[in-house]
Amino acid sequence: MFHSVKADHLEDYFLPQSKRQRDTVYFCRVVGYDESCLEALSHYYFDSRTCGIYLRNSILNPLESEINYFYQIVGESFVLETAFIEQKLRIWIPRLNPYQLKQLSCAIYHQLIQLQQTGKNQNVLKNVFIKFMCWIRYRFEQLVVQIQPQQIPKILYEGEMKKHLLYFFQLLATTGCDIILVYFEGDEAYREVDPISEYAKPLSYPRLGQPQKHFVKINWQQLQQEKEQRRQLEQFSQMIQTNQWLREDALVAVLKDNLSRSNNTQRIYNLFFEYRGAQNRDTYSNELYTLKKNLQNRSKTVLILQGQLENPSVEEVSNIKSSATSIEMLKRDMVANLNQYSDTVLNMLVQRALIEAHFWKEETSIAKLKNQAIRMVCWLNRYGTKLFANYRVEQIPVLLYLGSYREIEGRFFELLAQLPVDILLFCPNLEDFSMELQNLKRVKFEQSLVLKTFPEKEQRVQVSTAAYQAERELDTILYQDSGLFRSHQFVKSVPVTLRTTYEEIGILWKEEAKYRPSFEADQERVKVPVIFAEVLGVKNGDISNYWQTISSQITEETIFISKVPHRVGTDENPIKSHVTSFFRNGKLQVETIKRHSAYQYEYLNEQTQHYILDKIQELIELKWIRLEGQGVEYAIVSTLLNLDRQTIRLIQGFDFTKVIPKVIMINTKESVCSLEDCIYLAFLNLIGFDIIIYVPTGYRTVGKYLPQQILEQHQIGEYLFDLNVPNLKGFGKSVGSIFGKWFRGGKN
C-alpha cells in the first residue's frame, strides 16, 4: 500500500517513483492559480490523458440499476475481510491482474476499517463498500487497470466534494495514484468536508476566480516545443554583433568581409548606421554611386531600396496562414510562414529576430499585432530572398536605403539588423521623419537636400574654390551663436505670440525680431516673437490722440485695413473651382497645387513657396477657424492661395531676424470680419506678422470665426461710435492744431 504526502509544489507530481520517498503518492488540492500553476496543471492534464483520468463534473451516487446488477453478479453478502473483498473484486472486474486486485482490496479494506473506527455499523460499511465497488466499475475501471508497480496514474478532479467521494479518492491514493483537486475560486466547500485538511493538502496561489484560459485549453506539448525552440534560439543571442566592434568609418568598414572585421569566427559583425543630412550637397550623389560600385566590386550582395517600402501585395498576404488568438500562437504561426534557407544557422537567426522584434512589445490589440507581423514576414521573405540568395557568412550582404521611412519600416530595419546584414540608411533631407531604433548609430550633417532616387551614374558637380570655402567658414564663425545674422539666413520661422500690456505694444512695435523677448535661433529655424492683439475702446475718450497713435504705427511694411469686412467669399478667386483637388485626406496636395495652371505663386523662390504651403497646412491642423459644417479646409486653401500682391511681397521680403511686417485693422462700425478675413489674419500670425485690430466701439470683430485665446485683448477706455477713419498714412507732425480740430469733426 501507498501513503499520500503533501507536495511542496506541483512539479513534485512529475517525479518518477525512483526519485520519491518509498511508496509515496501526492494528494493535494490547488486553491487559486497563477501562470506557473496553470502551466503545471496543463502538464498534469496531459499526463492524465495518457495514464489516469480527468473529471470536471461531480461524481454521482450509483444508480439503482447498477446496485441491482452488483447484487446479481457478486451477491448480497458482506464480510469485512481482505480475502472477501479480493474475491468479490475478481468476480466484479475480471480485467484486474493480481497486483491490481491486491492493491484495491487492501485499500478498500483499510478505508472501511477507518470508517468502522469512527463508529459506523456493519450496515453502513456494507453500503459504502457497494458504492465503492460501483464507482470502480462504472466510473474508474479504465483508471484502476492502469495501476502498475512502476506506474503512477494521475487523477485530476474539478468538481463538488462529498465525504464518501473524498474517502474514495483516499482509497485510490492508497492504491498508488497521484491526485489533484482543483478549486480556482476558493476551497470553502472542501473545508466543510475536511476541516483539518486530513486528506488533500492545500497548495495555495495568489489569484482567485476562473482563469481567462483554462488549463485544458493550454497545449502543454506545444508549450514545451516552444520553450525548447526558445532555448535553441537563445544560443544565437550573441552571434550578431552590431556596431560595437567598429573602430573606423562605417563607410570604410562596410567594404570589409566578416573575417577582416574580427578574429572571432564564432560571431557575425554587422553595421546599422543612418546618415542624416549631407556633408557636401554637391558631391553627395556621386559618393553614393561610388559606394555602390565599390561594394559590387568586392562581390558583395547589394540590395538598394528607396522611398517607402512597397506594402505587401494581396498575393504575399494570402500566403501567410494564421488563426492565432494569442501573441505566442501568433509568433509560432509567423515563424512557420518564414522562408527557409539552405544555411541552418541563418534560419535560426531569422526566426529569433522575428520572435524578439520590438513591435511585439507594443500595447495594442491582437488584430493590429497580426497585421504588423504579417507585414514583417512578407518583407522578410521578399527582401530576404534577394539578400540571402548566395549567402556566405564571410561576405554578408548589404542593404542601402535612400529616403524617408515610416515607423513600421524603422521597426523592420531594426529587425533586419539582428541578421547578418549591413544596413546603411541615407536620409539627406533633414526634414524627414526620424526615430530612435535599437542598436542604430546616427551620423548627422548640417546640410540638407532632397534626393529621391539612388544615382545610376556619376554626375557633373561643382567644386568649391579655396576662397569660396574660406568665405563659408567665415560665415560660420560670424553667424553661428554670435547674435549676428546673415540677410535672410533662415528659411523657416516659428511665431511666438507675446502676452503684453497695451503700453508694451508701443515699445515693441518697431523693434526688430532679434531684440524682442523670447527670440531664439538655431541652425534651421528661428522663433519670432510677434504681437497679435485686439484693442477695444478709446483711451480717456481722446480721439485725437487715438488717431495719432495709430498713425505712428503705420510703417512701409504695414498692411492697413480700414474697412471691415475686408475680404469676402464673393471676391474673384480663380483657385476656388479647383480647391477640392488641392486638399485630400487631411493634407495639402503640394505637387498637384504647384503643377496647376491656377497656381499663382510659382514666381516666388522655392523656399518661400514651401513656407507658405507649410503654414497653410499648419493652420488647417490647428483648427483655429471655427465654422459649422464641413468645408472650412477648402475655404482656407482657396483664400490663402489667392493672396494680394502686397501681402505676397511682404512675405517674400520678410527677414525673420529683422523688421517684422504688420497688419493694422480698424473697425468703427457694426460689421464683423468675414470668414476670409479671419483666415487671412490667422495665417499672417503664423507667418510671423504683427497684427493689431483697433475696435473703438468694443464690438466683436473676429470672434465669430477665431477663438479669443489666440490673440491678446486690451480694454483701454470708453467706447466711441460712428467714427470715420481719416487718411492716416503719411500723417506728419506738422499738422498742428488744425489736425486736432479736423479730428474732432470726425464724429457724425
C-alpha distance (Angstrom), angle and dihedral (degrees) to the residues before:
residue distance angle dihedral
M1 . . .
F2 3.80 . .
H3 3.77 128.4 .
S4 3.81 124.0 -145.7
V5 3.81 124.2 -125.2
K6 3.79 135.0 -178.9
A7 3.80 117.8 -95.4
D8 3.79 116.6 -130.9
H9 3.78 88.0 -142.3
L10 3.79 137.0 -11.5
E11 3.81 93.4 -94.4
D12 3.83 88.0 71.4
Y13 3.81 88.4 72.2
F14 3.80 90.1 68.9
L15 3.79 95.3 57.4
P16 3.82 113.2 112.1
Q17 3.82 118.5 -123.7
S18 3.78 90.0 -102.2
K19 3.82 90.7 65.2
R20 3.81 96.9 44.2
Q21 3.76 132.1 80.1
R22 3.78 110.4 -84.4
D23 3.84 114.7 -72.2
T24 3.80 95.9 -8.8
V25 3.79 131.8 143.0
Y26 3.79 130.8 -179.9
F27 3.80 123.0 -113.8
C28 3.81 112.0 178.8
R29 3.75 141.3 145.3
V30 3.82 121.6 -134.5
V31 3.81 113.3 -138.2
G32 3.83 115.4 -167.4
Y33 3.79 121.5 -20.5
D34 3.79 148.6 -124.1
E35 3.81 132.1 -169.9
S36 3.81 94.4 -84.3
C37 3.82 90.1 49.3
L38 3.81 92.7 52.3
E39 3.79 91.2 48.6
A40 3.82 91.6 50.3
L41 3.81 91.1 47.6
S42 3.80 90.5 50.7
H43 3.81 87.4 53.0
Y44 3.82 91.1 48.7
Y45 3.80 90.8 46.4
F46 3.81 89.1 51.5
D47 3.82 90.3 52.3
S48 3.82 92.5 45.7
R49 3.79 90.3 59.0
T50 3.81 89.4 56.6
C51 3.80 98.2 40.9
G52 3.77 116.1 3.1
I53 3.78 140.3 18.9
Y54 3.81 139.7 -82.3
L55 3.81 118.4 -150.9
R56 3.79 121.5 -176.1
N57 3.81 99.0 168.6
S58 3.78 128.8 64.8
I59 3.83 117.6 -91.0
L60 3.79 110.0 -117.7
N61 3.80 126.8 -146.3
P62 3.82 115.5 -92.5
L63 3.78 116.3 -82.4
E64 3.79 119.9 -111.5
S65 3.79 89.8 -114.2
E66 3.81 89.9 54.6
I67 3.79 91.8 51.3
N68 3.84 92.2 47.8
Y69 3.79 90.1 51.5
F70 3.81 89.2 50.6
Y71 3.81 90.2 54.9
Q72 3.79 89.7 47.3
I73 3.82 94.0 52.6
V74 3.80 103.1 30.6
G75 3.81 104.4 22.8
E76 3.76 132.5 -124.9
S77 3.80 99.9 -87.9
F78 3.82 121.9 109.0
V79 3.79 131.4 -167.2
L80 3.80 122.6 173.5
E81 3.80 95.8 -130.5
T82 3.80 131.8 115.3
A83 3.82 93.3 -128.9
F84 3.81 91.2 52.0
I85 3.82 92.6 49.5
E86 3.84 91.9 47.2
Q87 3.83 91.2 49.9
K88 3.82 92.0 51.3
L89 3.82 91.9 46.1
R90 3.83 90.1 53.1
I91 3.81 89.7 55.0
W92 3.82 95.8 40.1
I93 3.84 98.1 46.0
P94 3.82 109.5 22.7
R95 3.85 92.6 178.5
L96 3.80 93.2 72.4
N97 3.80 116.2 107.6
P98 3.83 121.8 -141.4
Y99 3.82 93.9 -94.0
Q100 3.79 92.1 51.0
L101 3.82 91.9 45.6
K102 3.77 91.2 52.6
Q103 3.82 94.8 46.0
L104 3.80 94.0 47.6
S105 3.82 97.1 43.3
C106 3.80 92.2 49.0
A107 3.81 91.6 46.4
I108 3.82 93.2 49.3
Y109 3.82 91.8 46.4
H110 3.81 92.0 48.1
Q111 3.84 92.1 49.9
L112 3.84 92.7 48.0
I113 3.79 91.1 48.8
Q114 3.80 89.4 54.2
L115 3.81 89.5 52.4
Q116 3.79 90.9 48.0
Q117 3.79 89.5 53.6
T118 3.80 89.3 57.3
G119 3.83 89.6 59.4
K120 3.80 102.2 -93.4
N121 3.83 113.4 153.0
Q122 3.79 128.0 -131.2
N123 3.79 94.0 -95.8
V124 3.83 92.5 54.3
L125 3.80 90.8 46.7
K126 3.82 90.0 51.8
N127 3.83 91.8 51.3
V128 3.79 91.3 49.1
F129 3.81 90.0 47.7
I130 3.82 91.1 53.6
K131 3.82 91.2 46.9
F132 3.82 91.1 51.7
M133 3.80 91.7 47.6
C134 3.81 92.5 50.4
W135 3.79 92.6 47.0
I136 3.80 90.6 50.4
R137 3.79 92.7 52.2
Y138 3.79 101.7 36.9
R139 3.83 102.7 31.2
F140 3.80 109.2 20.0
E141 3.80 109.6 25.9
Q142 3.82 92.1 110.1
L143 3.80 87.6 53.7
V144 3.81 101.3 46.9
V145 3.81 93.3 49.7
Q146 3.82 86.9 61.0
I147 3.81 94.3 60.0
Q148 3.81 107.6 115.6
P149 3.83 133.9 162.7
Q150 3.82 93.4 -105.8
Q151 3.81 98.8 27.6
I152 3.81 125.9 82.9
P153 3.82 113.8 -162.0
K154 3.81 116.5 -145.5
I155 3.82 122.0 -129.2
L156 3.81 117.0 -165.2
Y157 3.79 115.2 -176.4
E158 3.81 127.6 -177.1
G159 3.79 107.8 173.6
E160 3.80 149.0 78.1
M161 3.79 117.0 -40.8
K162 3.84 125.0 -138.0
K163 3.81 128.2 177.3
H164 3.79 97.7 -109.2
L165 3.79 91.2 45.9
L166 3.82 89.5 51.6
Y167 3.84 89.3 51.1
F168 3.79 88.8 49.3
F169 3.81 92.2 51.7
Q170 3.81 88.7 50.1
L171 3.82 87.4 51.6
L172 3.83 90.6 53.6
A173 3.80 90.9 47.5
T174 3.81 88.3 53.9
T175 3.82 89.5 55.0
G176 3.82 90.2 56.5
C177 3.84 108.0 -85.6
D178 3.80 127.7 136.0
I179 3.81 112.2 -134.6
I180 3.80 133.5 -162.5
L181 3.80 122.1 -176.4
V182 3.83 114.0 -162.9
Y183 3.83 123.8 -144.1
F184 3.82 108.4 165.3
E185 3.80 93.7 166.5
G186 3.80 97.6 46.1
D187 3.83 136.5 -69.2
E188 3.81 101.9 -112.2
A189 3.82 91.5 121.1
Y190 3.81 91.6 50.2
R191 3.82 92.6 50.8
E192 3.81 89.7 56.5
V193 3.82 87.0 63.9
D194 3.83 97.2 37.8
P195 3.84 107.7 21.8
I196 3.82 96.5 172.8
S197 3.84 96.3 40.8
E198 3.80 91.0 -115.6
Y199 3.79 92.2 156.8
A200 3.84 118.5 23.0
K201 3.81 110.7 33.9
P202 3.83 116.0 -143.1
L203 3.82 125.1 -109.1
S204 3.81 105.2 -172.3
Y205 3.82 128.0 -158.0
P206 3.83 129.7 -172.0
R207 3.81 103.5 -113.6
L208 3.81 123.9 68.6
G209 3.81 125.5 -163.5
Q210 3.76 135.3 52.3
P211 3.82 111.0 -44.9
Q212 3.78 117.8 -119.4
K213 3.79 89.3 -119.5
H214 3.80 116.7 33.3
F215 3.80 116.9 -136.7
V216 3.81 90.1 -117.9
K217 3.82 87.9 65.9
I218 3.80 93.2 50.5
N219 3.78 110.1 96.1
W220 3.78 99.0 -140.6
Q221 3.77 95.1 -176.4
Q222 3.78 90.6 53.0
L223 3.80 89.5 46.0
Q224 3.79 90.0 56.7
Q225 3.77 91.1 48.5
E226 3.80 89.8 52.9
K227 3.80 91.3 48.6
E228 3.76 90.5 50.5
Q229 3.79 90.2 48.1
R230 3.82 90.5 51.2
R231 3.79 89.7 48.2
Q232 3.78 90.4 52.9
L233 3.79 92.6 44.9
E234 3.80 90.8 49.7
Q235 3.79 88.0 65.6
F236 3.80 86.5 69.8
S237 3.82 96.3 48.3
Q238 3.81 93.9 104.9
M239 3.78 98.6 34.0
I240 3.81 95.6 93.7
Q241 3.80 112.3 63.9
T242 3.80 110.7 -170.1
N243 3.83 122.3 -160.0
Q244 3.83 97.3 -39.9
W245 3.80 91.7 99.1
L246 3.80 92.4 55.3
R247 3.81 117.2 117.9
E248 3.81 99.5 162.1
D249 3.80 142.3 37.1
A250 3.82 109.6 -49.5
L251 3.82 90.1 -135.0
V252 3.81 87.9 61.3
A253 3.81 95.8 40.0
V254 3.81 93.1 51.8
L255 3.82 88.9 68.7
K256 3.80 92.0 60.6
D257 3.80 125.9 91.4
N258 3.80 121.1 -122.6
L259 3.81 95.5 -98.7
S260 3.81 91.1 54.0
R261 3.79 91.0 54.9
S262 3.81 96.1 59.5
N263 3.77 140.2 -10.5
N264 3.83 92.4 -126.5
T265 3.79 104.4 102.8
Q266 3.83 92.2 -173.8
R267 3.80 92.4 70.4
I268 3.80 136.6 62.4
Y269 3.81 115.6 -139.6
N270 3.78 116.1 -153.3
L271 3.81 139.5 167.9
F272 3.78 130.7 -124.3
F273 3.81 110.0 -179.0
E274 3.77 137.6 153.6
Y275 3.80 121.6 -158.2
R276 3.79 109.2 -159.2
G277 3.78 119.0 -168.6
A278 3.80 125.0 -6.0
Q279 3.77 133.0 -79.8
N280 3.81 89.6 -152.6
R281 3.80 120.8 10.8
D282 3.79 92.1 -161.9
T283 3.79 96.9 58.2
Y284 3.83 100.1 28.9
S285 3.80 96.9 99.6
N286 3.80 93.9 48.4
E287 3.80 91.3 48.0
L288 3.82 90.1 56.7
Y289 3.79 91.1 48.2
T290 3.81 91.9 49.7
L291 3.82 91.3 49.5
K292 3.78 91.5 53.6
K293 3.83 92.8 48.7
N294 3.81 92.3 48.0
L295 3.81 91.2 52.0
Q296 3.79 92.3 48.9
N297 3.80 91.3 48.0
R298 3.82 88.2 58.7
S299 3.81 90.5 54.4
K300 3.78 93.4 -112.0
T301 3.79 119.6 153.7
V302 3.79 105.0 -115.3
L303 3.80 123.7 -167.0
I304 3.81 115.4 -170.5
L305 3.80 119.8 -161.4
Q306 3.78 125.9 176.5
G307 3.76 135.1 -174.8
Q308 3.76 118.4 3.6
L309 3.81 117.7 -24.0
E310 3.77 114.3 -97.9
N311 3.78 111.0 -105.3
P312 3.82 116.6 -113.3
S313 3.79 113.4 -83.2
V314 3.80 123.5 -120.2
E315 3.79 88.8 -105.4
E316 3.81 93.0 51.7
V317 3.79 92.2 49.3
S318 3.81 93.1 46.5
N319 3.82 89.3 57.8
I320 3.81 91.2 61.4
K321 3.80 110.4 89.6
S322 3.80 122.5 -163.9
S323 3.79 138.3 140.6
A324 3.81 94.1 174.7
T325 3.79 121.2 153.8
S326 3.82 97.2 -177.1
I327 3.79 136.4 46.4
E328 3.81 93.5 -112.0
M329 3.80 91.7 50.5
L330 3.79 89.5 46.6
K331 3.80 91.8 52.0
R332 3.79 90.3 50.4
D333 3.80 92.2 49.1
M334 3.80 92.9 47.5
V335 3.81 92.2 50.9
A336 3.81 88.8 51.4
N337 3.82 89.1 56.6
L338 3.81 95.8 54.2
N339 3.77 121.6 111.7
Q340 3.80 114.6 -103.7
Y341 3.80 120.4 -130.7
S342 3.79 130.7 -160.7
D343 3.81 90.7 -114.4
T344 3.84 110.0 81.2
V345 3.79 94.4 -160.1
L346 3.80 90.8 51.5
N347 3.81 90.1 52.9
M348 3.80 91.0 52.3
L349 3.80 91.6 48.3
V350 3.82 92.1 51.2
Q351 3.81 91.2 49.3
R352 3.79 92.5 48.3
A353 3.81 92.6 47.3
L354 3.81 90.9 53.9
I355 3.81 94.7 45.4
E356 3.82 92.7 48.5
A357 3.83 95.7 41.8
H358 3.80 116.9 137.7
F359 3.81 96.8 -124.1
W360 3.83 91.8 69.8
K361 3.82 88.2 69.0
E362 3.79 94.1 62.1
E363 3.80 115.2 113.0
T364 3.77 98.4 -124.6
S365 3.79 141.7 114.8
I366 3.79 123.2 -67.2
A367 3.82 88.2 -118.3
K368 3.80 92.6 57.8
L369 3.81 91.7 44.7
K370 3.78 89.2 51.2
N371 3.81 91.6 52.9
Q372 3.80 91.1 49.7
A373 3.81 92.3 45.7
I374 3.80 92.3 50.4
R375 3.79 90.1 51.0
M376 3.81 91.0 49.9
V377 3.80 92.6 49.7
C378 3.81 92.1 47.1
W379 3.81 91.0 51.1
L380 3.81 92.4 44.3
N381 3.80 90.8 52.1
R382 3.81 94.2 42.8
Y383 3.79 98.8 46.9
G384 3.80 96.0 28.4
T385 3.79 89.4 61.7
K386 3.82 88.6 58.9
L387 3.79 98.2 39.0
F388 3.81 97.5 45.5
A389 3.81 100.7 34.1
N390 3.82 91.5 111.7
Y391 3.78 98.0 17.2
R392 3.80 119.2 179.1
V393 3.77 120.2 168.5
E394 3.82 90.3 -139.5
Q395 3.81 92.8 60.2
I396 3.79 108.4 33.9
P397 3.83 118.0 -165.6
V398 3.81 126.0 -105.3
L399 3.81 130.0 -133.7
L400 3.81 115.7 -157.6
Y401 3.80 113.6 -168.8
L402 3.81 123.8 -172.7
G403 3.80 125.5 -166.3
S404 3.77 140.4 14.0
Y405 3.78 122.9 -32.2
R406 3.79 137.2 -160.2
E407 3.79 126.2 -121.7
I408 3.81 92.8 -100.6
E409 3.80 89.5 53.3
G410 3.79 90.6 48.3
R411 3.80 88.5 55.2
F412 3.80 89.6 50.1
F413 3.82 91.5 52.5
E414 3.81 88.1 48.5
L415 3.81 89.2 53.5
L416 3.81 92.6 45.5
A417 3.81 90.0 52.7
Q418 3.83 87.6 67.3
L419 3.81 88.1 66.4
P420 3.80 132.6 70.9
V421 3.81 93.2 -84.5
D422 3.80 132.0 114.9
I423 3.82 108.3 -135.7
L424 3.79 121.2 -163.1
L425 3.80 116.6 178.5
F426 3.81 116.9 -164.0
C427 3.81 114.7 -163.1
P428 3.82 106.0 168.2
N429 3.81 94.5 170.1
L430 3.79 107.0 82.3
E431 3.82 90.3 -159.5
D432 3.81 92.4 64.5
F433 3.80 121.8 108.6
S434 3.79 116.2 -81.7
M435 3.81 131.1 -168.5
E436 3.79 138.6 174.3
L437 3.80 113.1 -103.9
Q438 3.78 129.2 -172.4
N439 3.84 112.9 -96.2
L440 3.80 92.3 -1.5
K441 3.80 117.6 139.8
R442 3.78 115.8 -157.4
V443 3.80 128.1 -155.0
K444 3.80 113.9 -166.3
F445 3.79 127.4 -163.3
E446 3.79 127.3 -167.8
Q447 3.81 100.1 -125.4
S448 3.77 122.6 79.8
L449 3.79 132.1 -159.1
V450 3.78 140.4 163.1
L451 3.81 115.0 -116.5
K452 3.79 114.7 164.6
T453 3.82 103.0 175.7
F454 3.76 132.7 44.1
P455 3.84 109.4 -109.2
E456 3.80 115.8 -101.6
K457 3.80 95.1 -169.8
E458 3.76 141.6 11.0
Q459 3.78 116.1 -82.3
R460 3.76 135.2 -148.5
V461 3.81 109.1 -95.6
Q462 3.75 138.4 -169.9
V463 3.79 116.6 -121.8
S464 3.80 121.0 -152.0
T465 3.81 119.4 -124.3
A466 3.79 120.7 -130.4
A467 3.82 90.8 -106.7
Y468 3.81 92.1 50.6
Q469 3.79 90.9 49.2
A470 3.79 91.1 48.2
E471 3.79 89.8 52.5
R472 3.79 91.0 52.1
E473 3.81 90.8 49.1
L474 3.80 90.0 50.0
D475 3.81 87.8 51.8
T476 3.77 89.1 54.7
I477 3.80 91.9 51.5
L478 3.82 94.7 45.3
Y479 3.78 100.7 40.6
Q480 3.80 105.7 32.9
D481 3.82 115.8 90.8
S482 3.80 90.6 -25.3
G483 3.80 102.5 105.7
L484 3.82 88.8 -116.0
F485 3.78 120.7 110.7
R486 3.80 135.6 -165.3
S487 3.77 118.5 -124.2
H488 3.81 107.5 -81.2
Q489 3.81 90.3 -4.8
F490 3.81 92.9 157.5
V491 3.79 126.7 57.4
K492 3.81 97.7 -169.6
S493 3.77 135.2 41.1
V494 3.78 138.4 -170.9
P495 3.83 110.9 -146.7
V496 3.80 117.0 -140.2
T497 3.82 112.8 -161.6
L498 3.79 110.1 -138.3
R499 3.79 121.5 -135.5
T500 3.80 102.7 -143.0
T501 3.77 141.7 156.6
Y502 3.81 117.0 -103.6
E503 3.80 90.5 -108.0
E504 3.82 91.5 54.9
I505 3.80 90.8 59.4
G506 3.81 89.8 68.5
I507 3.81 90.4 50.7
L508 3.82 96.9 47.0
W509 3.81 99.9 34.2
K510 3.81 97.9 92.5
E511 3.82 97.2 28.6
E512 3.80 115.9 116.0
A513 3.80 115.2 -112.9
K514 3.80 95.1 -108.4
Y515 3.82 91.6 59.3
R516 3.78 95.5 51.8
P517 3.81 124.6 97.9
S518 3.85 116.2 -93.8
F519 3.82 92.9 23.6
E520 3.82 110.3 150.6
A521 3.79 134.1 171.6
D522 3.78 133.0 -173.0
Q523 3.79 131.5 171.1
E524 3.78 96.4 -74.4
R525 3.78 110.9 26.2
V526 3.78 144.5 11.0
K527 3.80 133.0 -135.0
V528 3.81 107.8 -131.6
P529 3.84 116.5 -159.3
V530 3.82 106.8 -141.2
I531 3.79 139.0 178.5
F532 3.79 120.6 -123.3
A533 3.79 107.4 170.9
E534 3.78 143.0 153.1
V535 3.83 115.2 -149.8
L536 3.81 114.8 -157.8
G537 3.83 124.6 -164.0
V538 3.81 132.7 -1.3
K539 3.79 119.6 -77.1
N540 3.82 110.6 -112.1
G541 3.82 86.9 -15.3
D542 3.84 87.7 -83.4
I543 3.81 102.3 147.9
S544 3.82 92.9 176.4
N545 3.80 92.3 58.6
Y546 3.83 89.7 41.2
W547 3.82 92.7 60.1
Q548 3.81 90.5 41.0
T549 3.84 90.9 55.9
I550 3.78 93.5 49.4
S551 3.79 92.4 46.1
S552 3.80 91.3 53.2
Q553 3.82 90.3 55.0
I554 3.80 95.4 56.3
T555 3.82 110.2 101.0
E556 3.79 135.6 170.6
E557 3.83 87.5 -92.7
T558 3.81 93.8 53.8
I559 3.81 128.9 110.9
F560 3.81 104.8 -151.7
I561 3.82 118.1 -156.7
S562 3.79 117.8 -176.0
K563 3.79 100.2 162.7
V564 3.81 125.7 66.3
P565 2.95 125.9 -126.9
H566 3.79 92.0 38.9
R567 3.80 99.5 174.3
V568 3.79 125.8 26.9
G569 3.78 135.3 -173.6
T570 3.81 92.5 -111.0
D571 3.83 93.1 62.6
E572 3.79 114.9 115.3
N573 3.78 107.9 -85.2
P574 3.83 122.0 169.5
I575 3.82 90.4 -171.6
K576 3.80 97.6 61.2
S577 3.79 98.1 78.5
H578 3.82 92.0 53.3
V579 3.79 100.6 40.7
T580 3.82 97.2 103.2
S581 3.80 89.7 67.2
F582 3.82 91.9 48.2
F583 3.81 96.7 61.5
R584 3.79 125.2 42.5
N585 3.80 136.4 154.7
G586 3.79 91.8 2.7
K587 3.80 95.0 -55.9
L588 3.77 136.8 99.2
Q589 3.78 110.3 -115.5
V590 3.80 93.0 -131.8
E591 3.79 98.9 178.8
T592 3.81 91.9 45.4
I593 3.81 90.4 51.2
K594 3.81 94.4 48.5
R595 3.82 93.0 49.3
H596 3.80 94.9 47.4
S597 3.81 120.1 106.1
A598 3.84 91.0 -133.6
Y599 3.81 92.7 58.5
Q600 3.82 108.0 116.1
Y601 3.83 103.8 -171.9
E602 3.80 101.9 65.0
Y603 3.84 91.5 110.2
L604 3.82 90.5 63.4
N605 3.78 119.1 92.0
E606 3.80 115.4 -93.7
Q607 3.80 94.1 -107.8
T608 3.81 93.2 55.0
Q609 3.80 92.1 45.8
H610 3.80 91.8 52.2
Y611 3.80 91.3 44.4
I612 3.83 91.4 54.7
L613 3.81 92.8 45.9
D614 3.81 92.3 46.7
K615 3.81 90.9 52.3
I616 3.81 91.3 49.3
Q617 3.82 88.6 54.0
E618 3.80 90.3 46.9
L619 3.82 92.4 51.7
I620 3.80 90.2 51.7
E621 3.80 92.2 49.7
L622 3.81 93.2 47.2
K623 3.83 89.5 59.2
W624 3.80 91.7 -147.8
I625 3.80 94.3 144.2
R626 3.79 109.5 84.4
L627 3.78 113.7 -153.1
E628 3.79 128.0 152.4
G629 3.77 114.6 -124.0
Q630 3.78 126.6 9.6
G631 3.76 132.9 -51.0
V632 3.81 101.8 65.3
E633 3.82 90.2 121.7
Y634 3.80 91.0 54.9
A635 3.82 90.3 48.4
I636 3.82 89.8 52.6
V637 3.80 93.6 48.2
S638 3.82 95.8 46.0
T639 3.83 92.7 45.9
L640 3.80 96.7 47.5
L641 3.80 96.3 43.2
N642 3.83 87.7 56.9
L643 3.82 102.3 54.2
D644 3.79 120.8 153.1
R645 3.81 122.7 -104.7
Q646 3.82 96.0 -106.4
T647 3.81 92.4 54.7
I648 3.79 93.0 46.5
R649 3.82 92.0 49.6
L650 3.80 91.7 50.8
I651 3.82 90.5 50.8
Q652 3.82 91.8 47.4
G653 3.80 92.2 49.5
F654 3.81 96.3 42.5
D655 3.81 110.5 123.3
F656 3.80 102.1 -166.5
T657 3.81 95.3 -145.9
K658 3.81 96.6 49.6
V659 3.83 139.2 40.8
I660 3.78 112.3 -0.4
P661 3.84 117.7 -138.6
K662 3.78 114.6 -125.2
V663 3.78 146.7 -152.1
I664 3.80 122.6 -152.0
M665 3.80 116.2 -173.2
I666 3.82 124.5 -176.2
N667 3.79 121.7 -166.2
T668 3.83 114.5 -176.1
K669 3.81 97.4 159.5
E670 3.82 138.5 67.8
S671 3.81 93.1 -97.4
V672 3.81 122.7 109.3
C673 3.79 132.5 -145.3
S674 3.78 115.3 -84.8
L675 3.80 123.5 -124.0
E676 3.80 88.2 -100.8
D677 3.83 91.7 51.9
C678 3.80 91.6 53.0
I679 3.80 92.1 47.5
Y680 3.81 89.1 49.8
L681 3.83 94.5 49.9
A682 3.81 94.9 44.3
F683 3.80 90.6 49.1
L684 3.83 93.5 50.1
N685 3.80 88.8 50.0
L686 3.82 88.6 56.6
I687 3.81 90.4 46.3
G688 3.81 88.5 55.8
F689 3.83 105.0 -101.9
D690 3.81 123.9 149.0
I691 3.82 108.7 -121.9
I692 3.81 130.0 -169.2
I693 3.79 123.2 177.8
Y694 3.83 113.1 -163.4
V695 3.81 114.5 -157.0
P696 3.84 110.8 173.9
T697 3.82 90.1 177.6
G698 3.83 94.4 56.6
Y699 3.82 88.8 -131.6
R700 3.79 122.0 145.3
T701 3.80 110.2 -90.4
V702 3.83 111.4 164.5
G703 3.80 100.1 9.5
K704 3.79 95.2 97.4
Y705 3.81 93.1 71.3
L706 3.83 105.8 12.3
P707 3.82 128.1 63.8
Q708 3.80 114.0 -118.5
Q709 3.81 94.1 -128.9
I710 3.82 95.3 69.7
L711 3.81 93.0 66.8
E712 3.80 134.8 40.7
Q713 3.80 117.5 -114.5
H714 3.82 122.1 -151.3
Q715 3.81 124.2 -167.2
I716 3.83 103.2 -158.5
G717 3.82 106.8 164.5
E718 3.76 150.2 -40.4
Y719 3.80 122.1 -22.9
L720 3.83 117.9 -107.4
F721 3.78 124.5 -167.2
D722 3.80 140.4 -157.7
L723 3.82 94.6 26.1
N724 3.79 121.0 162.4
V725 3.80 115.3 -142.0
P726 3.84 109.9 -125.9
N727 3.79 124.6 -148.8
L728 3.80 99.0 -79.6
K729 3.80 99.3 172.1
G730 3.76 114.4 103.0
F731 3.78 93.6 6.6
G732 3.84 108.9 159.4
K733 3.72 137.6 -162.9
S734 3.88 93.5 -106.4
V735 3.80 97.9 79.1
G736 3.82 92.4 90.5
S737 3.77 121.1 176.7
I738 3.80 93.5 -19.4
F739 3.79 87.5 69.1
G740 3.78 92.1 57.5
K741 3.80 92.3 47.0
W742 3.78 90.3 49.1
F743 3.80 92.0 50.8
R744 3.76 93.4 47.6
G745 3.77 85.4 59.5
G746 3.79 88.1 55.4
K747 3.78 92.0 94.9
N748 3.79 122.2 88.0
